[in-house]
Structure formats: C-alpha cells, structure tokens
Amino acid sequence: MSTSIVAASYVLAALAFLILSLLLLTRWRARLHAAELAGACLLTAAWGASTVAVAMEGQSLIWLSEVLEILRSAAWAFFLLSVLGQLRTGKRSMSTASVFPLAGIGLFCFLLLGATIFLRINPAYIGGAGGFMVIIVGRTAAAVLNMLLVEQLYRNSAQEERWAIKYACLGIGGLFAYDFYLYSDAMLFHRINLEIWAARGLADALTAPLIAISAARNPRWSKALAISRTVLFHSAVIIGSAAYLLAMAAAGYYLRLFGGTWGTVMQVAFLFGAAILLFAALFSGSARAWLRVFISKHFYSYRYDYREEWIRFTRALSDAGAGLNERTIEAIAQPMESPSGALFLRKDDSGACESVTHWNMPPIHHAAPLDGSLCGYLENTQWVIDLQEYEACPEKYEGLILPEWLANMRAAWLVVPLLLERQLFGFVVLGRPRSRMKLNWEAIDLLKIAGAQAASYLAQRESQHALMVARQFESYTRMSTFIVHDLKNLISQLSLMLTNAERHKDNPEFQADMLETVDLSVKKMKLLLQKLSRGPETDTFAPVLLTDILMQAVQQKSSFDFKPVLHLDTPDLVVLADHARLERVLGHLVQNAIEATPRSGTVAVRLCRSGDHAVIEVQDSGHGMTEEFIRDKLFTPFESTKTAGMGIGVFESRAYVRLLGGEIDVHSVPSCGTTFRVSLPIHQYDHKFAAAAA
C-alpha cells in the first residue's frame, strides 16, 4: 500500500475534524455541549495527524496513534452521554444515574489504554497472537459501545426532533461502524487489512459534514434519556458476567503458564468451575433480587419504575382465564422480591376472611374473623403490617393482636390489606423476601395501591359470578312467567268454554269443538310442563305456512261467543319460524282481541302481502287503548289493561317477532277498537311445499 495514499486519506480526516472543531470552539451555531463536541473532534483530528505520522515515519509512533484512538473513542462516548442527558448542563453536576455508564466507560478505556501501553512497551507480548487479539477485541468493543449510544440517542428522541439529529447519528455511527468492520475483519483473519485501514481516514472525513449539519440544525443537543431499570439490570448482568469471564480467563491463562505439566489440566478445571459458578449466580433468585435492590437504591431517586410496575400489575390481573387468585399473590409479591404468599378473602356467610389459595407456601387452614383484631386493624388503619417490625416493636401497631396461627408463621413477612371502597375485601400474607429489603414509605404506598387494584379485580370477578347465577335464575323465572301466562290463557279458554256449556251442551257441534279444545289444551299443558322441567331451550326455525297457523288459532277460539273471521288474501305465504311459538304469539293476539271485544262486536284476522313481507292484521271493535298507554306501557312487562292480566303476552310477542326480523305495529282508538299489524319477512321456499301443505 502506497504511503502517500494512506497519508492523504488520514490528512483529509484530520483537516475535516480540525475545521469542525475550530468552528465549534468559536461557538458557531452551537450552544450547549459545544465543548464536548469540539473536544471529540479535536481528538479525532489529532488521531488522524498521528496516523499520518505513523504512515510517514514508520512504527516508532504507533503507540501515540493507538493512545489517541482510545481517547477519541472515549471522547465521543462522553459527548453522546452528555447529549443523552447523563450530565446536567447547567451546573455540570453529574446525576446519580450518570455514575454507572461513565464509570464503566472510564474503567474500560483505562484498562484498554493500560493494556495497549503495556503491550507496546513489551514487544515480546505483542508479537504473539494473544497480545494482538487483546488490542483488537478492545477496539471492537469500543466501536460497539459507541454504536449502541448512537442508537439510544436516535431512539429516545421524539419523532419531530429526529430531523435535527439524524445526520449526527449517521456521522458518528458511521465512524464506529467502519471501526467495527475493520477490527472484526482483523479478528477473523488475525491481521489488519491494509486496504481497509488506508480507506479509514477518507471514510471518517466523509462523516464530518454530516456532524456539522446536525450542529447547525440543533444548537442545543439536549435529549433526555430515561434508562429503564430493566435495561440497566440486564446491562449490569452482562457487564458483570463479561468482567468475571475476563478475570477468570486471565487467571486460567496464568495457571497454564506457571502450572508446569499440570498447567493445562488446572486451566480447564478452573474455567469449568468458574463457568458453573457464574451460571449458579445468574440463575439465583437471591442474587438477582439483591442486584435489583442495589440498582434501585444506588442509581435512582425512586426505588420503583411506577410505569413498568403499573403495566406489569395490570397485565397480570387482566389476563384471561382461571388462576386470578394465584396471579394476584404473585403480582403483589414480585416488587417486594417475595417468593411466596397466601390470599384471604372476605366471606360474609361465615363472617371471616378465609384462605382461598396459596402460592409457594403450605396451605393455611385458618381464618381471620371480620370482627377480630386483625381484620379490624387492617380496615381501620388501612396499613401494611410488617410482622418482623411487629415482633420487635409491637407498640407501633397499637391495638393489634395477631391471631396465633399468623404469629407462629415464621415464613410470613407482610400482611397487605385489599380494600374496596374503604372496606376490607381481604388480605395477602407475603413470605420473607429473597434478599434483605427495608420497607419504606415508597414500598408501603406501592403495596396499598396494588392491594386496592387487586381488590377491584377480585370483586369484579365475584360480581360477574353472582351476575351469571342471577341471570340463570332470571332466565328460569322468565320462562316460568311465560309458561304461567300461557297456562292462564288456557285456563281462561277452558273457563269460558264451561260457561257456554250450560247453553250449548246439547249442541253436537259445540260438543265436538269442546272435546277438540280440551284435547289441544291438555297437549299444550303437557308440553309446557316438559319445557319447564328441561329448562330454557333454543328455538328451532323451519318453513311455516301462515295459513295453517292462522286457521288453527281461529279454530281454537270457536268455543267463544263469536268466532273470529279469517280473510286469506294471499294464502301461500311462508315464513321461517318455530311453529309452536309463532302459533302461541298469534293465538295470544287473537285471544286478546276477543277478550277486549263485547259479544256484539267483531274480530277479524287478515293475511296479506306487502312487498317481501307477510302481514297479519288482527282487528277488533273493542274498548281500545290510549296513545299514551301504547307508547309507555303496552310492551312493558307486568302492565295490562285487564284486571287479571299479567302484561307478559304482548311483550313476548314483540320480542319474538323482532327475533324473526319482523315488527308489530299497533293502531287503536279508545271505544272504537284496536288493530295489531304483524309484519314478517317471507321465506324463499319451494312452491311444491305450499302445494303439499294445502
């Protein structure tokens, strides 16, 4: 590779970042974070100049180039963290959350810098594959770290603010993406590719204008970043595991180096034991709980991420399916790092809070009376009981006397009340935490809020269960009411027939009609009793010829003082319905018309067609109804103009007609009569059916 090409490439990089740093130092367009950005650009320019010197003078100055490269990477990481909000810009005072990432980056750069200087001072080590790979792996990790910070900057910016920072993200990300490409290639082939290395300076020079555009667009560079506890926890686990593995690898290397003939055996056994110990720590619930508490205590002003806790708790309780009791215990126990618990719910029939379920805890066959000291204290004070504190300082819980079974539970730690509208709905007993945790005001408030929300979910479940039972009873009661109504109609029909029997008992036609009416009434009563014993049933729909139903309905009323008149304008109309139920509906309308009409009046039933609907009109010359009664009471259950009426028939009739896709219209004039007009959609049927039915 020509020395002039390499020199020209890195000269361009040095000049580009030198010009950009001078513009920033003169406070050109930039205000906030100008110093951090200018410092990173100056170090990048210095690194480019040192690389030019290496290309011109040879390997004597390579240590300077490597040191400046490490400082360049650290400066860009520092700038990205400051933009992300990890440094307070006014007083330049570091926030608590800044300590962890800055200390981590500083420690990493210090170790990398020390390793680089040590290997350069001791050429014997750099000549080996191990020393070369240490430097390459460190530089690759630095490139990945800076790319992650660029990604965080872009992702945590609002959509409308990304216009100002996107070119900076492209520029800075491009710097370290190229570094990652260069060093990952070196890791793969165990040597630096000179062509890629020579083009690196030109590639870096191309990123400077992109950074300048963002500096012009966004003078403030102020983007706040809230590092979630989950991300910080997993980052701490990964970084800690990596540091542990590096330390164990170094120890294993020295064991092999100084162990003589046992060196390799000792190294393999040592690394295996270290790996087993690492996995044991990673899967340890106590270790993970300790790390969460440590992070919350030392890196955040508040112990809990309330947004995450609220989402997690709501999702746990709102999941469909069974197991709400167990999920409630687990959801309340998780933020306290408690591994077990038991749920007690209020039972008014027994007058106590009874144990309904347990989670990772032996079953508790005891109850707390509602009028006892424990339940009374939880409801009156609405306080979380710390059983360890109660045992040490019982005077803090004035008036509380624990039940013997709870006082003797050595695994119990907290009693969390479940309050619904300031009344005790139940409580949760939590087991001792995996790691030592101090119960402060923040934890108590979180538990109280969680308990109130859990009580609302549990109460909603009980309400839904009670509603389901009530609906079953309602369905049964409603069916019984309709059956009683039908029986009343049959009884009324039979009573009227007996009344007329004195005058027409010697008439053979009356006798035949009477026997037919009695036979039909008995069959209907048997059918109603069967339905009542079986419970509610779904209707079956089949093609029904309206002529047959109307003729049957009118025939059944032949024992009355006057027989309704049937007019079949269109006799072959078919609808889709349940035959027995439609006959009951239409028969009820005809009977109502007869009962509302004096003996001197008339009742007419007409079947005709209107478009694609069949229309049945039942017209009488009875006493009629007012418009207000039709509007407000006619179709309301248990409202009737008849003295012994139940007000169920018309309500059921309209409900079933609407189920079939039809409608009932009523026109009535007081003292003149009433007309019920039933409209039903005509079913498309085979004409052979109508002919056979006729």
Secondary structure as the mmCIF struct_conf table of DSSP 4:
data_model
#
loop_
_struct_conf.conf_type_id
_struct_conf.id
_struct_conf.beg_label_comp_id
_struct_conf.beg_label_asym_id
_struct_conf.beg_label_seq_id
_struct_conf.end_label_comp_id
_struct_conf.end_label_asym_id
_struct_conf.end_label_seq_id
HELX_RH_AL_P HELX_RH_AL_P1 THR A 3 LEU A 25
TURN_TY1_P TURN_TY1_P1 THR A 26 ARG A 27
BEND BEND1 ARG A 29 ARG A 29
TURN_TY1_P TURN_TY1_P2 LEU A 32 HIS A 33
HELX_RH_AL_P HELX_RH_AL_P2 ALA A 34 GLU A 57
HELX_RH_3T_P HELX_RH_3T_P1 GLN A 59 LEU A 61
HELX_RH_AL_P HELX_RH_AL_P3 ILE A 62 VAL A 83
TURN_TY1_P TURN_TY1_P3 LEU A 84 GLY A 85
BEND BEND2 GLN A 86 GLN A 86
STRN STRN1 LEU A 87 LEU A 87
TURN_TY1_P TURN_TY1_P4 THR A 89 LYS A 91
HELX_LH_PP_P HELX_LH_PP_P1 SER A 93 SER A 93
STRN STRN2 MET A 94 MET A 94
HELX_LH_PP_P HELX_LH_PP_P2 SER A 95 SER A 95
HELX_RH_AL_P HELX_RH_AL_P4 THR A 96 ILE A 121
HELX_RH_AL_P HELX_RH_AL_P5 PRO A 123 ILE A 126
TURN_TY1_P TURN_TY1_P5 GLY A 127 GLY A 127
BEND BEND3 GLY A 128 GLY A 128
HELX_RH_AL_P HELX_RH_AL_P6 ALA A 129 ARG A 155
TURN_TY1_P TURN_TY1_P6 ASN A 156 ASN A 156
BEND BEND4 SER A 157 SER A 157
HELX_RH_3T_P HELX_RH_3T_P2 GLN A 159 GLU A 161
HELX_RH_AL_P HELX_RH_AL_P7 ARG A 162 PHE A 189
TURN_TY1_P TURN_TY1_P7 HIS A 190 HIS A 190
BEND BEND5 ARG A 191 ARG A 191
HELX_RH_AL_P HELX_RH_AL_P8 LEU A 194 ARG A 217
BEND BEND6 PRO A 219 ARG A 220
HELX_RH_AL_P HELX_RH_AL_P9 ARG A 229 PHE A 258
BEND BEND7 GLY A 259 GLY A 259
HELX_RH_3T_P HELX_RH_3T_P3 GLY A 260 TRP A 262
HELX_RH_AL_P HELX_RH_AL_P10 GLY A 263 LEU A 282
TURN_TY1_P TURN_TY1_P8 PHE A 283 PHE A 283
HELX_RH_AL_P HELX_RH_AL_P11 GLY A 285 PHE A 299
BEND BEND8 SER A 301 TYR A 304
HELX_RH_AL_P HELX_RH_AL_P12 TYR A 306 SER A 318
BEND BEND9 ALA A 320 ALA A 322
HELX_RH_AL_P HELX_RH_AL_P13 LEU A 324 ALA A 333
HELX_RH_3T_P HELX_RH_3T_P4 GLN A 334 MET A 336
TURN_TY1_P TURN_TY1_P9 GLU A 337 GLU A 337
STRN STRN3 GLY A 341 LYS A 347
TURN_TY1_P TURN_TY1_P10 ASP A 348 GLY A 351
STRN STRN4 ALA A 352 TRP A 359
BEND BEND10 ASN A 360 MET A 361
STRN STRN5 ALA A 367 PRO A 369
TURN_TY1_P TURN_TY1_P11 LEU A 370 ASP A 371
BEND BEND11 GLY A 372 GLY A 372
HELX_RH_AL_P HELX_RH_AL_P14 SER A 373 THR A 381
STRN STRN6 ILE A 385 ASP A 386
HELX_RH_AL_P HELX_RH_AL_P15 LEU A 387 ALA A 392
HELX_RH_3T_P HELX_RH_3T_P5 PRO A 394 LYS A 396
BEND BEND12 TYR A 397 TYR A 397
TURN_TY1_P TURN_TY1_P12 GLU A 398 GLY A 399
HELX_RH_AL_P HELX_RH_AL_P16 GLU A 404 ALA A 407
TURN_TY1_P TURN_TY1_P13 ASN A 408 ASN A 408
TURN_TY1_P TURN_TY1_P14 ARG A 410 ALA A 411
STRN STRN7 ALA A 412 LEU A 420
TURN_TY1_P TURN_TY1_P15 GLU A 421 ARG A 422
STRN STRN8 GLN A 423 GLY A 431
HELX_LH_PP_P HELX_LH_PP_P3 ARG A 432 PRO A 433
BEND BEND13 ARG A 434 SER A 435
HELX_RH_AL_P HELX_RH_AL_P17 TRP A 441 HIS A 504
TURN_TY1_P TURN_TY1_P16 LYS A 505 ASP A 506
HELX_RH_AL_P HELX_RH_AL_P18 PRO A 508 ARG A 534
STRN STRN9 ALA A 542 LEU A 545
HELX_RH_AL_P HELX_RH_AL_P19 LEU A 546 GLN A 555
TURN_TY1_P TURN_TY1_P17 GLN A 556 SER A 559
BEND BEND14 PHE A 560 PHE A 562
HELX_LH_PP_P HELX_LH_PP_P4 LYS A 563 PRO A 564
STRN STRN10 VAL A 565 LEU A 568
BEND BEND15 ASP A 569 THR A 570
TURN_TY1_P TURN_TY1_P18 PRO A 571 ASP A 572
STRN STRN11 VAL A 574 ALA A 577
HELX_RH_AL_P HELX_RH_AL_P20 HIS A 579 GLU A 595
TURN_TY1_P TURN_TY1_P19 ALA A 596 ALA A 596
BEND BEND16 THR A 597 THR A 597
TURN_TY1_P TURN_TY1_P20 ARG A 599 SER A 600
BEND BEND17 GLY A 601 GLY A 601
STRN STRN12 VAL A 603 SER A 610
TURN_TY1_P TURN_TY1_P21 GLY A 611 ASP A 612
STRN STRN13 HIS A 613 ASP A 620
BEND BEND18 GLY A 622 GLY A 622
HELX_RH_AL_P HELX_RH_AL_P21 GLU A 627 ASP A 632
TURN_TY1_P TURN_TY1_P22 LYS A 633 PHE A 635
BEND BEND19 THR A 636 THR A 636
TURN_TY1_P TURN_TY1_P23 PRO A 637 PHE A 638
BEND BEND20 THR A 641 LYS A 642
TURN_TY1_P TURN_TY1_P24 THR A 643 ALA A 644
BEND BEND21 GLY A 647 GLY A 647
HELX_RH_AL_P HELX_RH_AL_P22 GLY A 649 LEU A 659
TURN_TY1_P TURN_TY1_P25 LEU A 660 GLY A 661
STRN STRN14 GLU A 663 VAL A 669
TURN_TY1_P TURN_TY1_P26 PRO A 670 CYS A 672
STRN STRN15 GLY A 673 PRO A 681
HELX_LH_PP_P HELX_LH_PP_P5 ILE A 682 GLN A 684
HELX_RH_AL_P HELX_RH_AL_P23 HIS A 687 ALA A 693
#
